[in-house]
Amino acid sequence: MPKFKVSRWFLLLLTVFSCKSAPQEHPNAHLVSFTLDQKPKNIILMIGDGMGLSQVSAALYENSNRLALEKFPVIGFHKSYSYDNLITDSAAGATAFACGVKTYNGAIGLTADTIRCRTILEEAESYGLATGIVVTATVTHATPAAFYAHQDLRIMHDQIAADLLKTEIDLVIGGGKRFFDNRELDNRNLYEELQSKGYIVSDYMQNDINQIGFNAKKNMVYFTGDKDPPAAAVGRDYLPYASKNAPKFLQNRSEKGFFLMIEGSQIDWACHNKTEEWAIDELLDFNRAIEEVIEFARKDGNTLVIVTGDHETGGMSINEGSRMNKLKIEFTTNAHTGALIPVFAYGPSAHLFSGIYENTDIYKKMRQAFGFSDSTSALNYR
């Protein structure tokens, strides 16, 4: 019988194709399925300020091709334009989310004809839900302000701070201490007024946020900076920690549920500044916060999580010559753009957020998910 000489390369190929490689776990492997008629008890709205599809893509490719957003089964896009401008700012964009109305750039919690509109946070309070805000900007910045304040212009920080005391918001974490205890408008000490209302109030000068604990027996405000908190790259690390603990805190504040808004604020600032490294640092910090929130929602089973941006900033592009974890990024502008913005949803009623729709529909879809009555909507509020 003739002898055949078998190539070592042939044997190697047989070995490779005959072996079963360990399958990679799908990002959604441990997430819970929900029925179409299931309603959430809690809603967590996470806003990456200035975060468009390019920013999401850059974060993905600079993080070894993995992001927490891959765990979200429902994806849509919203149209971010404001009442009178194709390019929105954060004030009009956040007011659209908070009130369900298109308004002029710079407006905080007002319609285009400057009528106060009831926000989803204020409405949640009226239903007995706990409410909270966690941001990496000042708590009086445009995005958080639009959920509790009603002012003609976003730059009216002292007035916006005073509006916070008109609410019964359970938890506030962010910068801007000076607008409460070192005001230019008047001699009021809102820091002490919050304490008089029964709030636990602390700040970065007194206690590290990682050491204060989250005592759900009282409402709490914690200031992370006198004005703007520092960037993630220079030591700011509280967003993931606060995002982990805020839902648990609010869950213990009301048996009826809660509404929480979390903002990765400085993604926008980095893109305005056309600084790639700063942008990636902020995006990945926000990603860590999303990881904490999605883990809470997975275990809880009654929480709808929505992640989106208010607008895109910088006209970011990922250019030729980019490699995984080493991108070549350029910006076409230092301003906002009019690009469609992705929306990611997980949890009960997540299916409502698929498709392409107006940014104002995010408010309407959240109300629908909560089952709020039309009689308590934003436009019935004066």
C-alpha positions as CSV (number, residue, x, y, z in Angstrom):
1,M,0.0,0.0,0.0
2,P,1.4,3.4,-0.9
3,K,2.5,5.7,1.9
4,F,1.3,9.3,2.0
5,K,3.2,12.2,3.5
6,V,0.9,14.3,5.5
7,S,1.7,18.1,5.7
8,R,2.1,19.4,9.3
9,W,0.0,22.4,8.2
10,F,-2.8,20.1,7.1
11,L,-2.7,18.4,10.6
12,L,-2.8,21.8,12.2
13,L,-5.9,22.9,10.3
14,L,-7.6,19.6,11.2
15,T,-6.9,20.3,14.8
16,V,-8.2,23.9,14.7
17,F,-11.4,23.1,13.0
18,S,-12.2,20.0,15.1
19,C,-11.8,21.9,18.4
20,K,-14.8,23.8,19.8
21,S,-13.8,27.3,21.0
22,A,-15.5,28.7,24.1
23,P,-18.3,30.9,23.0
24,Q,-18.2,34.6,24.0
25,E,-21.0,35.6,26.3
26,H,-23.5,37.9,24.7
27,P,-23.8,41.3,26.5
28,N,-27.5,40.7,27.0
29,A,-27.0,37.2,28.5
30,H,-28.1,38.0,32.1
31,L,-30.7,40.6,31.3
32,V,-34.4,40.0,32.1
33,S,-37.2,39.9,29.5
34,F,-40.4,42.0,29.9
35,T,-43.9,41.7,28.6
36,L,-45.4,44.5,26.5
37,D,-48.0,45.3,29.1
38,Q,-45.6,45.5,32.0
39,K,-45.3,49.0,33.6
40,P,-42.2,50.3,35.4
41,K,-42.3,51.4,39.0
42,N,-39.1,53.4,38.5
43,I,-37.6,55.4,35.6
44,I,-33.9,56.4,35.3
45,L,-33.2,58.8,32.5
46,M,-29.5,59.1,31.8
47,I,-28.3,62.0,29.6
48,G,-24.9,62.1,28.0
49,D,-24.7,65.9,27.3
50,G,-23.4,66.3,23.8
51,M,-23.4,62.6,23.1
52,G,-24.3,61.6,19.6
53,L,-23.7,58.4,17.6
54,S,-20.1,59.4,16.9
55,Q,-19.4,59.8,20.6
56,V,-21.0,56.4,21.4
57,S,-18.9,54.8,18.6
58,A,-15.7,56.4,19.8
59,A,-16.3,55.2,23.4
60,L,-17.0,51.7,22.1
61,Y,-13.8,51.5,20.0
62,E,-11.7,53.1,22.7
63,N,-13.0,50.5,25.2
64,S,-11.9,47.3,23.4
65,N,-15.2,47.1,21.4
66,R,-17.5,46.8,24.5
67,L,-19.9,49.2,26.0
68,A,-22.7,48.9,28.6
69,L,-25.1,50.3,25.9
70,E,-24.8,46.9,24.1
71,K,-27.0,45.5,26.9
72,F,-30.0,47.6,25.8
73,P,-32.3,45.7,23.5
74,V,-34.3,48.7,22.2
75,I,-32.7,51.5,20.2
76,G,-34.3,54.6,18.6
77,F,-33.4,58.1,17.5
78,H,-34.8,61.5,18.5
79,K,-34.9,64.8,16.6
80,S,-33.1,67.3,18.8
81,Y,-34.1,70.6,17.2
82,S,-35.6,73.4,19.4
83,Y,-38.6,75.6,18.9
84,D,-37.0,78.1,16.6
85,N,-33.6,76.6,15.8
86,L,-32.5,73.4,14.1
87,I,-29.5,73.4,16.5
88,T,-30.7,73.1,20.1
89,D,-28.9,74.0,23.3
90,S,-29.0,72.0,26.5
91,A,-31.7,74.1,28.1
92,A,-34.2,73.7,25.3
93,G,-33.2,70.0,24.8
94,A,-33.6,69.2,28.5
95,T,-36.9,71.1,28.7
96,A,-38.2,68.9,25.8
97,F,-37.3,65.8,27.9
98,A,-38.7,67.3,31.1
99,C,-41.9,69.0,29.8
100,G,-42.6,67.6,26.4
101,V,-42.5,71.0,24.7
102,K,-40.3,72.6,22.1
103,T,-39.0,75.9,23.5
104,Y,-36.4,78.5,22.6
105,N,-32.7,78.0,23.3
106,G,-31.8,79.1,26.8
107,A,-35.3,78.5,28.3
108,I,-35.5,76.5,31.6
109,G,-38.8,74.7,32.2
110,L,-40.8,77.2,30.1
111,T,-42.8,77.0,26.9
112,A,-41.8,79.1,23.9
113,D,-44.2,81.8,25.1
114,T,-42.5,81.7,28.5
115,I,-45.3,79.9,30.3
116,R,-44.2,77.5,33.1
117,C,-44.5,73.9,32.2
118,R,-44.8,71.1,34.7
119,T,-41.8,68.8,34.6
120,I,-41.8,65.0,34.8
121,L,-39.9,65.3,38.1
122,E,-42.5,67.7,39.6
123,E,-45.3,65.4,38.3
124,A,-43.6,62.4,39.8
125,E,-43.5,64.2,43.2
126,S,-47.2,64.9,42.9
127,Y,-47.8,61.2,42.6
128,G,-45.8,60.4,45.7
129,L,-42.7,59.1,43.9
130,A,-39.2,59.9,45.1
131,T,-37.1,62.0,42.8
132,G,-33.4,62.7,42.3
133,I,-30.7,64.3,40.2
134,V,-27.1,63.3,39.8
135,V,-24.8,65.4,37.5
136,T,-21.1,66.2,36.8
137,A,-21.9,69.8,36.3
138,T,-23.4,72.4,38.7
139,V,-26.9,71.3,39.8
140,T,-28.0,74.7,38.4
141,H,-26.7,73.9,35.0
142,A,-29.1,73.8,32.0
143,T,-29.9,70.1,31.9
144,P,-30.6,69.4,35.6
145,A,-32.3,72.9,36.0
146,A,-34.9,72.1,33.3
147,F,-36.3,69.3,35.5
148,Y,-37.1,71.5,38.5
149,A,-36.7,75.2,37.7
150,H,-38.6,77.7,35.6
151,Q,-36.5,80.6,34.4
152,D,-36.2,82.7,31.2
153,L,-32.5,82.1,30.7
154,R,-30.2,79.3,31.7
155,I,-27.6,81.7,33.0
156,M,-29.8,82.8,36.0
157,H,-28.1,80.4,38.4
158,D,-29.1,82.1,41.6
159,Q,-32.7,82.1,40.6
160,I,-32.5,78.5,39.5
161,A,-31.0,77.5,42.8
162,A,-33.9,79.2,44.6
163,D,-36.3,77.2,42.5
164,L,-34.8,74.0,43.9
165,L,-36.2,74.9,47.3
166,K,-39.7,75.0,45.9
167,T,-39.5,71.3,45.2
168,E,-39.4,68.3,47.5
169,I,-36.7,66.6,45.5
170,D,-35.2,63.7,47.5
171,L,-31.7,63.6,46.3
172,V,-29.4,66.1,44.6
173,I,-25.7,65.5,43.8
174,G,-23.6,67.9,41.7
175,G,-21.6,71.1,41.8
176,G,-22.6,74.7,42.3
177,K,-22.4,75.2,46.1
178,R,-21.7,78.9,45.6
179,F,-25.2,79.5,44.1
180,F,-26.6,78.4,47.5
181,D,-24.3,79.9,50.1
182,N,-22.4,82.7,48.3
183,R,-25.0,84.2,46.1
184,E,-24.7,87.5,44.1
185,L,-28.5,88.0,43.8
186,D,-29.3,88.2,47.5
187,N,-28.1,87.4,51.0
188,R,-30.1,84.2,51.3
189,N,-28.2,81.1,52.5
190,L,-30.0,78.3,50.7
191,Y,-27.5,75.8,52.1
192,E,-28.9,76.5,55.6
193,E,-32.5,76.8,54.3
194,L,-32.2,73.3,52.9
195,Q,-31.0,72.1,56.3
196,S,-34.0,73.9,57.9
197,K,-36.3,72.0,55.5
198,G,-34.9,68.8,57.0
199,Y,-32.3,67.9,54.3
200,I,-29.0,66.3,55.0
201,V,-26.7,68.8,53.3
202,S,-23.0,68.2,52.8
203,D,-20.2,69.1,50.4
204,Y,-16.8,68.2,49.1
205,M,-15.1,70.4,51.7
206,Q,-16.7,68.6,54.7
207,N,-16.9,64.9,53.6
208,D,-15.9,62.7,50.7
209,I,-19.0,61.5,49.0
210,N,-17.7,57.9,49.3
211,Q,-17.8,58.3,53.1
212,I,-21.1,60.0,53.7
213,G,-23.4,57.0,53.1
214,F,-26.9,57.3,51.8
215,N,-29.3,57.7,54.7
216,A,-32.7,57.3,53.2
217,K,-34.4,58.7,56.3
218,K,-34.0,62.2,55.1
219,N,-33.7,64.1,51.8
220,M,-30.1,64.7,50.8
221,V,-28.1,67.3,48.9
222,Y,-24.3,66.9,48.3
223,F,-22.3,69.5,46.5
224,T,-19.3,68.1,44.6
225,G,-17.8,71.5,43.8
226,D,-18.0,75.2,44.6
227,K,-18.8,75.7,41.0
228,D,-18.1,73.0,38.3
229,P,-16.8,69.7,39.5
230,P,-13.4,68.6,38.1
231,A,-13.0,66.4,35.1
232,A,-12.8,62.6,35.4
233,A,-9.2,62.7,34.2
234,V,-8.1,64.8,37.2
235,G,-9.7,62.7,39.9
236,R,-13.5,63.1,39.7
237,D,-14.8,59.6,40.3
238,Y,-18.2,60.0,42.0
239,L,-20.6,59.5,39.0
240,P,-20.5,55.6,39.0
241,Y,-20.6,55.5,42.8
242,A,-23.5,57.9,43.0
243,S,-25.3,56.1,40.1
244,K,-25.0,52.8,42.0
245,N,-26.3,54.3,45.3
246,A,-28.9,56.8,44.1
247,P,-31.5,54.2,42.9
248,K,-31.2,52.3,46.1
249,F,-31.6,55.5,48.1
250,L,-34.7,56.6,46.2
251,Q,-36.2,53.1,46.3
252,N,-36.1,53.4,50.1
253,R,-37.6,56.9,50.0
254,S,-41.0,55.8,48.5
255,E,-42.8,52.5,48.1
256,K,-44.6,54.0,45.0
257,G,-41.4,54.2,42.9
258,F,-39.0,57.0,41.8
259,F,-37.8,59.2,38.9
260,L,-34.0,59.8,38.6
261,M,-32.1,61.9,36.1
262,I,-28.4,61.2,35.8
263,E,-26.2,63.4,33.5
264,G,-22.7,62.9,32.2
265,S,-22.3,66.6,31.8
266,Q,-18.7,67.1,30.7
267,I,-18.9,65.0,27.5
268,D,-20.3,68.2,26.0
269,W,-17.6,70.4,27.4
270,A,-14.8,68.2,26.1
271,C,-16.3,68.2,22.6
272,H,-16.8,72.0,22.7
273,N,-13.1,72.2,23.5
274,K,-12.3,69.7,20.7
275,T,-10.3,67.6,23.2
276,E,-10.4,63.9,22.2
277,E,-8.8,62.5,25.4
278,W,-11.1,64.5,27.7
279,A,-14.1,63.4,25.7
280,I,-13.2,59.7,25.9
281,D,-12.5,59.9,29.6
282,E,-15.9,61.4,30.2
283,L,-17.7,58.9,27.9
284,L,-16.1,56.0,29.7
285,D,-16.9,57.5,33.1
286,F,-20.5,57.7,31.9
287,N,-20.3,54.1,30.7
288,R,-19.3,53.0,34.2
289,A,-22.3,54.8,35.5
290,I,-24.6,53.1,33.0
291,E,-23.1,49.7,34.1
292,E,-24.1,50.4,37.7
293,V,-27.6,51.5,36.7
294,I,-28.3,48.5,34.4
295,E,-27.1,46.2,37.1
296,F,-29.6,47.8,39.5
297,A,-32.4,47.5,36.9
298,R,-31.6,43.9,36.1
299,K,-31.9,42.9,39.8
300,D,-34.9,45.1,40.5
301,G,-37.0,44.1,37.5
302,N,-39.3,47.1,37.8
303,T,-37.0,49.8,36.4
304,L,-37.1,51.4,33.0
305,V,-33.6,52.8,32.0
306,I,-33.3,55.3,29.1
307,V,-30.0,56.5,27.9
308,T,-29.7,59.3,25.3
309,G,-28.0,62.7,24.6
310,D,-29.7,66.1,24.4
311,H,-27.7,66.9,21.2
312,E,-24.4,66.2,19.5
313,T,-21.4,68.5,20.1
314,G,-18.4,69.1,18.0
315,G,-19.3,67.2,14.8
316,M,-17.0,64.4,15.9
317,S,-15.6,62.0,13.3
318,I,-13.6,58.9,13.5
319,N,-11.1,59.1,10.6
320,E,-9.0,56.9,8.3
321,G,-6.0,55.4,10.1
322,S,-8.0,54.7,13.3
323,R,-7.4,51.4,15.1
324,M,-9.2,49.7,18.0
325,N,-8.2,51.5,21.2
326,K,-6.3,54.1,19.1
327,L,-8.6,56.3,17.2
328,K,-7.9,59.3,15.0
329,I,-10.7,61.7,16.0
330,E,-11.4,65.2,14.5
331,F,-14.1,67.8,15.2
332,T,-15.8,69.8,12.5
333,T,-17.0,72.5,14.9
334,N,-16.7,73.7,18.5
335,A,-20.5,74.1,18.7
336,H,-23.6,71.8,18.7
337,T,-24.8,70.0,15.5
338,G,-28.2,68.9,14.4
339,A,-27.6,65.2,14.1
340,L,-30.2,62.6,15.1
341,I,-29.5,61.4,18.6
342,P,-29.6,57.7,19.6
343,V,-31.9,56.5,22.4
344,F,-31.3,53.2,24.3
345,A,-33.9,51.6,26.5
346,Y,-34.1,48.6,28.9
347,G,-36.8,47.4,31.2
348,P,-40.6,47.5,31.3
349,S,-42.1,49.7,28.5
350,A,-38.7,49.9,26.8
351,H,-40.4,49.0,23.5
352,L,-42.0,52.5,23.5
353,F,-38.6,54.0,22.6
354,S,-37.9,52.3,19.3
355,G,-38.2,54.2,16.0
356,I,-37.5,57.9,15.1
357,Y,-39.4,60.6,17.0
358,E,-39.3,64.1,18.4
359,N,-37.2,64.8,21.6
360,T,-40.5,65.9,23.2
361,D,-41.8,62.3,22.8
362,I,-39.3,61.1,25.4
363,Y,-41.4,63.0,28.0
364,K,-44.6,61.6,26.6
365,K,-43.3,58.0,26.5
366,M,-42.0,58.3,30.1
367,R,-45.5,59.5,31.2
368,Q,-47.1,56.7,29.3
369,A,-44.8,54.2,31.0
370,F,-45.6,55.6,34.4
371,G,-49.3,55.6,33.6
372,F,-49.7,59.3,34.5
373,S,-53.1,61.0,33.9
374,D,-53.4,63.5,31.1
375,S,-54.9,66.0,33.6
376,T,-51.5,66.3,35.3
377,S,-49.5,66.9,32.1
378,A,-47.1,69.8,31.6
379,L,-49.5,71.9,29.6
380,N,-52.1,71.8,32.3
381,Y,-49.7,73.3,34.8
382,R,-49.7,77.0,35.6
